[in-house]
Amino acid sequence: MKVTIIGCSGSFPGPDSPSSCYLVEAEGFRLLLDFGNGSLGVLQRHIGLYDVDAICLSHLHADHCLDMCAYHVARTYGPAAPYAKVPVHAPADAPRRLAAAYGMPEEPGLETAFDFVPLAPGPFEVGPFTVVAGQVNHPVEAYGFRVTHGGRSLAYSGDTGESAEVVRLSAGADLMLCESSFLDQPELPTDLHLSGRQAAEHAAKAGVGRLVLTHLVPWNDQQRILDDACRGGYGGPIDLARSGAVYDLA
């Protein structure tokens, strides 16, 4: 299983990265976790435009899903259209919300290019992967994911405040992509985002093999996010996410 960070910028694209998007590959199958604004362009540095086999959307904030609209254009009007529909596992309101973002009627909406499957907590199969979704603490319906293949596991927090579900999803994972939106300070908002320290605390409780701090908001000092994480009691390697970074979990 290979994991490529396409976008890791939090809330909006930064100068060096689009918003959230992660490419997971195994056995020639290509799964996207989130498809935030700006990510479609960078994705094409790594795979062909029409090589996406499935998509999982953690939630429906723009920085995690908005390039679904751009990808609809590619798959609807490309030179060899119509292309096969791409399965999209997403919160149930995704078809309506994304059609509104695109500016088109709910019918036919984006369902000419995508086959939407409503998310719910629990396991499901996507190509060669077993995916487990768990609802996390964010102001909208939001999920974290655990993706497993060949005895290796990736955990992805999505956007979340402190969450026992993130620890459960991540237990023993080889790699954890954990959001680290906040600089660590007293009285952080609850049920919204994590600081680097809180991300590391979740990683320590889960016993993950490697922690990657992601959803990095451009206005923050990224070195401070890393320093905060180093105070979180996690003893394994910690990386700041970087667009283009590749993790081979073979």
ZAGU-262707 format. One record per residue: residue number from 1; residue in three letters; x, y, z of N, C-alpha, C in turn. Coordinates in steps of 0.001 Angstrom, whole numbers, plus 500000, padded with zeros to 6 digits. Layout:
> NUM  ALA  X  Y  Z  X  Y  Z  X  Y  Z
...
END
This chain:
> 1  MET  500852  498810  500000  500000  500000  500000  500888  501240  500000
> 2  LYS  500628  502124  499064  501393  503366  498942  500469  504548  499185
> 3  VAL  500929  505513  499979  500150  506699  500315  500911  507923  499819
> 4  THR  500259  508744  499007  500855  509978  498495  500030  511151  498983
> 5  ILE  500694  512123  499576  500001  513332  500017  499881  514269  498815
> 6  ILE  498649  514475  498366  498386  515402  497269  498224  516813  497827
> 7  GLY  497366  516948  498834  497144  518238  499475  497032  518070  500969
> 8  CYS  497632  519006  501706  497625  518913  503171  497386  520262  503833
> 9  SER  496982  521263  503047  496738  522587  503606  495362  522624  504257
> 10  GLY  495275  523223  505426  494022  523286  506160  493229  524528  505854
> 11  SER  491938  524371  505636  490959  525442  505475  490978  526103  504098
> 12  PHE  492138  526249  503491  492239  526802  502138  493610  526426  501587
> 13  PRO  493786  526437  500259  495092  526084  499713  496165  527070  500156
> 14  GLY  497375  526555  500362  498514  527395  500706  499448  527552  499519
> 15  PRO  500549  528260  499685  501468  528479  498566  502178  527222  498102
> 16  ASP  502252  526217  498943  502985  525004  498593  502105  523758  498538
> 17  SER  500810  523902  498764  499952  522717  498809  498503  523094  498576
> 18  PRO  497770  522250  497839  496313  522406  497825  495708  521930  499144
> 19  SER  494401  521995  499213  493697  521511  500402  493686  519980  500426
> 20  SER  493021  519434  501420  493149  518021  501781  492839  517055  500641
> 21  CYS  493790  516165  500367  493602  515096  499390  494751  514108  499535
> 22  TYR  494420  512827  499646  495423  511780  499871  495131  510619  498925
> 23  LEU  496150  510183  498223  496040  509099  497253  496569  507816  497883
> 24  VAL  495728  506771  497893  496099  505481  498461  496027  504445  497332
> 25  GLU  497123  503713  497123  497207  502784  495992  497620  501393  496456
> 26  ALA  497013  500388  495834  497399  498985  496017  496801  498178  494884
> 27  GLU  497561  497231  494377  497106  496326  493317  496566  497089  492110
> 28  GLY  497147  498242  491810  496707  499033  490672  495435  499824  490894
> 29  PHE  494864  499760  492104  493632  500478  492442  494007  501793  493125
> 30  ARG  493294  502865  492768  493632  504201  493270  492425  504811  493983
> 31  LEU  492583  505009  495278  491544  505552  496143  491969  506932  496623
> 32  LEU  491044  507904  496540  491289  509226  497107  490554  509356  498433
> 33  LEU  491270  509847  499438  490652  510290  500682  490587  511808  500613
> 34  ASP  489387  512334  500443  489098  513758  500296  489603  514300  498958
> 35  PHE  489002  515439  498574  489258  516012  497249  489071  517524  497369
> 36  GLY  489912  518145  498214  489763  519557  498532  490167  520481  497401
> 37  ASN  489840  521773  497561  490069  522733  496491  491554  522839  496143
> 38  GLY  491809  522797  494848  493163  522864  494314  493831  521531  494092
> 39  SER  493227  520436  494570  493939  519156  494558  493929  518465  493199
> 40  LEU  492932  518723  492351  492853  518025  491073  494087  518300  490212
> 41  GLY  494564  519542  490205  495744  519859  489410  496971  519088  489859
> 42  VAL  497246  519084  491157  498424  518398  491686  498283  516890  491534
> 43  LEU  497072  516374  491652  496847  514934  491499  497402  514430  490170
> 44  GLN  497290  515243  489127  497725  514831  487796  499243  514725  487660
> 45  ARG  499993  515185  488658  501440  514944  488678  501742  513488  489033
> 46  HIS  500762  512804  489620  501007  511473  490176  500264  510356  489448
> 47  ILE  499059  510631  488954  498295  509635  488200  497601  510348  487046
> 48  GLY  497076  509559  486112  496340  510137  485004  495019  510729  485450
> 49  LEU  494513  511649  484651  493293  512366  484995  492117  511422  485237
> 50  TYR  492070  510315  484512  490923  509414  484594  491243  508125  485356
> 51  ASP  492295  508138  486167  492753  506927  486846  492232  506774  488268
> 52  VAL  491337  507648  488721  490756  507526  490063  489699  506426  490043
> 53  ASP  489821  505462  490947  488884  504334  490996  487787  504508  492040
> 54  ALA  488042  505261  493100  487041  505481  494145  487476  506669  494990
> 55  ILE  486505  507257  495669  486740  508440  496495  485995  508269  497813
> 56  CYS  486637  508643  498917  485976  508751  500221  486087  510198  500687
> 57  LEU  484974  510814  500987  484943  512193  501480  484635  512181  502977
> 58  SER  485548  512736  503757  485353  512714  505208  484197  513607  505650
> 59  HIS  484035  514748  504971  482921  515645  505265  482803  516649  504131
> 60  LEU  481843  517566  504237  481472  518386  503092  481893  519842  503221
> 61  HIS  482906  520140  504010  483510  521461  503947  484343  521577  502677
> 62  ALA  484400  522788  502129  484987  522982  500803  486417  522487  500695
> 63  ASP  487188  522642  501763  488608  522259  501689  488801  520746  501716
> 64  HIS  487694  519987  501728  487779  518524  501674  487010  517925  500500
> 65  CYS  486254  518745  499768  485422  518137  498718  485229  518976  497467
> 66  LEU  485661  520221  497431  485207  521117  496366  485721  520734  494982
> 67  ASP  486874  520071  494881  487346  519698  493545  486565  518529  492951
> 68  MET  485581  518000  493667  484617  517096  493054  483921  517797  491893
> 69  CYS  483659  519092  492029  482991  519841  490959  483874  519922  489719
> 70  ALA  485156  520203  489916  486073  520255  488782  486238  518883  488143
> 71  TYR  486276  517840  488975  486460  516501  488420  485213  516052  487654
> 72  HIS  484055  516539  488055  482837  516263  487295  482963  516791  485872
> 73  VAL  483531  517965  485711  483732  518522  484373  484619  517592  483541
> 74  ALA  485735  517144  484139  486677  516287  483422  486020  514983  482976
> 75  ARG  485203  514390  483842  484632  513081  483526  483357  513183  482693
> 76  THR  482761  514353  482642  481529  514539  481874  481811  515026  480455
> 77  TYR  482840  515880  480308  483075  516520  479012  484428  516167  478393
> 78  GLY  485176  515235  478995  486468  514848  478445  486345  514206  477075
> 79  PRO  487465  514066  476367  487416  513629  474963  486868  512239  474744
> 80  ALA  486911  511371  475752  486376  510008  475594  485115  509797  476430
> 81  ALA  484449  510890  476816  483228  510777  477620  482147  510029  476830
> 82  PRO  481244  509323  477526  481137  509241  478984  482103  508216  479575
> 83  TYR  482615  508558  480739  483496  507664  481483  482679  506903  482526
> 84  ALA  483222  505795  482998  482540  505030  484040  482369  505892  485291
> 85  LYS  481247  505707  485961  481012  506452  487191  482001  506024  488273
> 86  VAL  482454  506986  489062  483371  506716  490171  482563  506583  491455
> 87  PRO  482704  505476  492204  482027  505380  493505  482567  506440  494468
> 88  VAL  481657  507130  495138  482019  508174  496100  481307  507877  497415
> 89  HIS  482076  507482  498429  481540  507238  499769  481611  508556  500528
> 90  ALA  480448  509098  500893  480395  510457  501424  479177  510616  502318
> 91  PRO  479146  511665  503155  477930  511947  503909  476718  512018  502979
> 92  ALA  475569  511646  503498  474379  511434  502674  473970  512671  501885
> 93  ASP  474278  513852  502368  473838  515080  501707  474784  515507  500576
> 94  ALA  475801  514703  500278  476801  515097  499285  476210  515410  497915
> 95  PRO  475315  514591  497356  474808  514926  496017  474157  516306  495945
> 96  ARG  473331  516639  496924  472660  517943  496912  473645  519080  497116
> 97  ARG  474539  518919  498100  475480  519989  498430  476445  520261  497282
> 98  LEU  476944  519213  496652  477905  519404  495578  477235  519954  494326
> 99  ALA  475984  519551  494062  475252  520142  492947  475059  521641  493169
> 100  ALA  474754  522031  494410  474596  523452  494719  475911  524207  494542
> 101  ALA  477024  523586  494961  478327  524229  494797  478669  524412  493323
> 102  TYR  478307  523430  492496  478550  523499  491062  477632  524513  490392
> 103  GLY  476437  524720  490977  475470  525630  490394  474565  524949  489390
> 104  MET  474199  523703  489652  473338  522958  488740  472167  522384  489519
> 105  PRO  471085  522003  488830  469943  521408  489548  470351  520123  490259
> 106  GLU  469609  519793  491298  469886  518547  492022  469760  517340  491105
> 107  GLU  468889  517413  490120  468746  516350  489118  469158  516889  487760
> 108  PRO  470099  516323  487045  470796  515083  487381  471956  515279  488347
> 109  GLY  472329  516506  488669  473418  516736  489600  474723  516148  489100
> 110  LEU  475616  515869  490034  476917  515294  489683  476848  513779  489533
> 111  GLU  475643  513237  489645  475496  511781  489597  475632  511209  488185
> 112  THR  475834  512075  487194  476193  511574  485870  477640  511074  485842
> 113  ALA  478473  511571  486760  479887  511175  486810  480213  510322  488021
> 114  PHE  479401  510420  489085  479724  509768  490348  478558  508920  490842
> 115  ASP  478905  507838  491493  477927  506968  492138  478068  507168  493639
> 116  PHE  477193  507983  494224  477306  508341  495631  476769  507230  496521
> 117  VAL  477555  506904  497558  477195  505884  498539  477233  506550  499912
> 118  PRO  476095  506629  500627  476095  507315  501926  476993  506613  502939
> 119  LEU  477766  507409  503658  478622  506875  504713  477820  506607  505981
> 120  ALA  478283  505615  506723  477795  505322  508067  478947  504691  508823
> 121  PRO  478952  504780  510140  480028  504139  510889  480092  502642  510623
> 122  GLY  481324  502140  510453  481498  500714  510239  482350  500419  509026
> 123  PRO  482583  499128  508735  483478  498727  507655  482763  498613  506313
> 124  PHE  483519  498801  505243  483043  498542  503887  484254  498268  503011
> 125  GLU  484004  497658  501863  485080  497295  500942  485137  498298  499795
> 126  VAL  486348  498714  499453  486581  499592  498304  487740  498992  497517
> 127  GLY  487451  498385  496367  488508  497715  495628  489205  496698  496525
> 128  PRO  490551  496734  496590  491269  495776  497430  491358  496188  498893
> 129  PHE  490781  497341  499236  490908  497888  500580  489693  497555  501443
> 130  THR  489948  497341  502731  488897  497394  503741  488974  498753  504416
> 131  VAL  487870  499477  504372  487804  500811  504976  486842  500754  506155
> 132  VAL  487255  501343  507259  486370  501506  508409  486158  502995  508616
> 133  ALA  484903  503409  508655  484557  504804  508915  484096  504955  510355
> 134  GLY  484479  506052  510975  484031  506357  512326  483700  507830  512442
> 135  GLN  482588  508156  513078  482168  509551  513168  483005  510282  514219
> 136  VAL  483522  511443  513831  484425  512210  514685  483772  513536  515069
> 137  ASN  484478  514315  515899  483884  515490  516524  484207  516766  515739
> 138  HIS  483240  517197  514937  483370  518375  514090  481980  518995  513989
> 139  PRO  481838  520279  513638  480503  520899  513646  479529  520331  512621
> 140  VAL  480014  519593  511614  479138  518943  510643  479353  517439  510714
> 141  GLU  478520  516662  510007  478728  515221  509931  480108  514956  509336
> 142  ALA  480961  514294  510093  482355  514117  509678  482856  512756  510128
> 143  TYR  483749  512186  509311  484248  510844  509547  485771  510818  509487
> 144  GLY  486354  509943  510275  487719  509508  510081  487694  508144  509418
> 145  PHE  488830  507742  508849  488897  506471  508131  490115  505661  508567
> 146  ARG  489951  504348  508540  491061  503419  508619  491030  502588  507341
> 147  VAL  492142  502569  506620  492236  501855  505351  493271  500754  505521
> 148  THR  492862  499504  505223  493736  498351  505442  493886  497552  504150
> 149  HIS  495113  497086  503916  495392  496192  502794  496652  495404  503106
> 150  GLY  496605  494100  502871  497791  493274  503025  498424  493334  504401
> 151  GLY  497615  493480  505433  498136  493521  506794  498693  494868  507222
> 152  ARG  498595  495885  506375  499059  497237  506701  497867  498178  506798
> 153  SER  497987  499196  507650  496856  500095  507872  497285  501552  507891
> 154  LEU  496428  502369  507301  496529  503825  507337  495337  504354  508114
> 155  ALA  495580  505276  509033  494497  505958  509736  494490  507426  509327
> 156  TYR  493304  507958  509097  493131  509358  508690  492066  509974  509577
> 157  SER  492433  511024  510294  491515  511611  511275  490388  512402  510643
> 158  GLY  490564  512876  509374  489653  513900  508890  489782  515126  509777
> 159  ASP  488754  515948  509818  488744  517123  510699  488017  516755  511986
> 160  THR  488661  517010  513117  488074  516575  514377  488664  517342  515552
> 161  GLY  487860  517497  516581  488396  517834  517877  488845  516563  518571
> 162  GLU  489151  516660  519862  489576  515476  520598  488498  514397  520482
> 163  SER  488938  513149  520212  487975  512124  519850  488490  510740  520203
> 164  ALA  487751  510030  521033  488091  508634  521316  487948  507778  520067
> 165  GLU  487076  508168  519150  486889  507410  517921  488136  507446  517047
> 166  VAL  488846  508570  517033  490096  508656  516279  491115  507668  516846
> 167  VAL  491191  507558  518157  492107  506600  518783  491707  505185  518392
> 168  ARG  490411  504887  518407  489955  503542  518060  490281  503213  516607
> 169  LEU  490000  504129  515712  490278  503890  514292  491763  503703  514026
> 170  SER  492591  504370  514818  494027  504404  514563  494800  503314  515291
> 171  ALA  494163  502543  516140  494877  501600  517013  495811  500697  516220
> 172  GLY  497101  500812  516493  498104  499962  515876  498378  500239  514415
> 173  ALA  497861  501330  513855  498055  501624  512434  499530  501894  512141
> 174  ASP  499952  501525  510947  501337  501784  510533  501583  503273  510327
> 175  LEU  500578  503978  509821  500706  505404  509506  499434  506106  509928
> 176  MET  499574  507243  510590  498429  508055  510993  498574  509449  510411
> 177  LEU  497612  509844  509588  497503  511215  509101  496541  511927  510042
> 178  CYS  497058  512829  510849  496221  513450  511875  496229  514958  511740
> 179  GLU  495046  515518  511725  494936  516961  511573  495544  517684  512759
> 180  SER  496183  518821  512455  496897  519617  513467  496712  521084  513120
> 181  SER  495480  521536  513198  495131  522866  512709  495527  523987  513659
> 182  PHE  495514  523701  514959  495659  524754  515957  497077  524826  516520
> 183  LEU  497551  526027  516768  498695  526202  517663  498230  525876  519072
> 184  ASP  499067  525205  519836  498659  524774  521165  498638  525962  522118
> 185  GLN  497516  526166  522774  497345  527257  523733  496186  526924  524646
> 186  PRO  496047  527643  525762  494952  527337  526686  493585  527562  526038
> 187  GLU  492609  526804  526492  491201  526970  526140  490973  526902  524630
> 188  LEU  491536  525870  524007  491243  525643  522598  489769  525283  522422
> 189  PRO  489156  525656  521308  487765  525262  521067  487619  523740  521075
> 190  THR  486505  523263  521550  486264  521818  521570  485501  521404  520311
> 191  ASP  485633  520135  519953  484864  519534  518854  485026  520284  517542
> 192  LEU  486253  520736  517271  486497  521499  516047  487765  521005  515342
> 193  HIS  488931  521239  515971  490216  520835  515409  491151  520432  516544
> 194  LEU  492334  519911  516161  493367  519519  517119  494587  520409  516974
> 195  SER  495350  520499  518035  496701  521075  517976  497693  519950  517707
> 196  GLY  498927  520319  517419  499959  519306  517251  500119  518438  518491
> 197  ARG  500064  519066  519665  500184  518287  520907  499045  517286  521021
> 198  GLN  497820  517717  520757  496682  516811  520863  496764  515683  519833
> 199  ALA  497239  516001  518635  497420  514953  517625  498388  513888  518131
> 200  ALA  499495  514332  518721  500481  513387  519242  499926  512582  520407
> 201  GLU  499106  513197  521231  498483  512448  522329  497582  511342  521782
> 202  HIS  496826  511644  520724  495991  510610  520102  496854  509496  519514
> 203  ALA  497957  509878  518874  498857  508877  518275  499468  507986  519342
> 204  ALA  499830  508573  520484  500421  507790  521576  499407  506791  522126
> 205  LYS  498176  507231  522336  497145  506332  522846  496865  505191  521870
> 206  ALA  496951  505497  520568  496645  504501  519551  497816  503578  519255
> 207  GLY  499037  503973  519640  500204  503148  519382  500519  503010  517901
> 208  VAL  500437  504119  517151  500683  504067  515710  502181  504033  515428
> 209  GLY  502531  503565  514214  503935  503440  513850  504587  504750  513457
> 210  ARG  503845  505639  512792  504367  506939  512361  503217  507933  512349
> 211  LEU  503497  509151  512788  502506  510227  512820  502884  511282  511790
> 212  VAL  501929  511634  510940  502102  512732  509992  501078  513804  510341
> 213  LEU  501570  514989  510644  500716  516120  511018  500231  516799  509742
> 214  THR  498911  516893  509587  498373  517437  508352  497255  518429  508653
> 215  HIS  496556  518877  507584  495585  519971  507693  496275  521184  508309
> 216  LEU  497411  521536  507730  498273  522598  508252  497817  523944  507704
> 217  VAL  497277  524781  508572  496714  526070  508158  497855  527017  507772
> 218  PRO  497800  527638  506586  498949  528411  506103  499400  529551  507002
> 219  TRP  498494  530142  507774  498936  531272  508596  499690  530853  509852
> 220  ASN  499718  529571  510162  500428  529102  511354  501913  528895  511085
> 221  ASP  502704  528990  512138  504122  528637  512107  504209  527110  512166
> 222  GLN  504580  526483  511042  504564  525028  510974  505591  524388  511911
> 223  GLN  506717  525045  512113  507700  524501  513050  507128  524461  514459
> 224  ARG  506309  525438  514794  505700  525421  516123  504695  524269  516236
> 225  ILE  503968  523971  515156  503059  522817  515178  503851  521553  515492
> 226  LEU  505007  521401  514831  505849  520229  515070  506382  520222  516501
> 227  ASP  506825  521375  516976  507324  521457  518357  506229  521100  519360
> 228  ASP  505018  521578  519101  503893  521232  519978  503680  519721  520011
> 229  ALA  503765  519093  518835  503560  517651  518759  504630  516895  519536
> 230  CYS  505835  517411  519532  506926  516730  520240  506724  516754  521748
> 231  ARG  505774  517537  522236  505446  517583  523658  504228  516727  523996
> 232  GLY  503740  515935  523012  502497  515207  523209  502655  513790  523714
> 233  GLY  503891  513366  524018  504081  512038  524610  504134  510899  523626
> 234  TYR  504219  511204  522335  504324  510152  521326  505789  509875  521037
> 235  GLY  506198  508598  521068  507609  508265  520944  508071  507883  519559
> 236  GLY  507174  507787  518607  507554  507401  517251  507929  508593  516402
> 237  PRO  508250  508345  515125  508614  509450  514218  507415  510334  513903
> 238  ILE  507677  511632  513815  506646  512622  513515  507108  513443  512317
> 239  ASP  506244  513582  511314  506530  514403  510138  505482  515490  510001
> 240  LEU  505898  516630  509458  504944  517600  508931  504555  517148  507531
> 241  ALA  503274  517097  507247  502830  516689  505915  503380  517645  504873
> 242  ARG  503639  517087  503689  504165  517865  502563  503561  517325  501287
> 243  SER  503013  518213  500466  502464  517797  499188  503556  517117  498369
> 244  GLY  503253  515914  497887  504219  515124  497128  504926  514061  497933
> 245  ALA  504831  514108  499252  505480  513084  500082  504795  511749  499865
> 246  VAL  505602  510683  499837  505107  509335  499589  505512  508430  500756
> 247  TYR  504573  507620  501216  504826  506641  502280  504477  505268  501739
> 248  ASP  505476  504392  501697  505279  503027  501211  505099  502117  502415
> 249  LEU  503912  501542  502561  503598  500698  503712  503780  499220  503412
> 250  ALA  504535  498903  502358  504769  497495  502022  505516  496819  503156
END
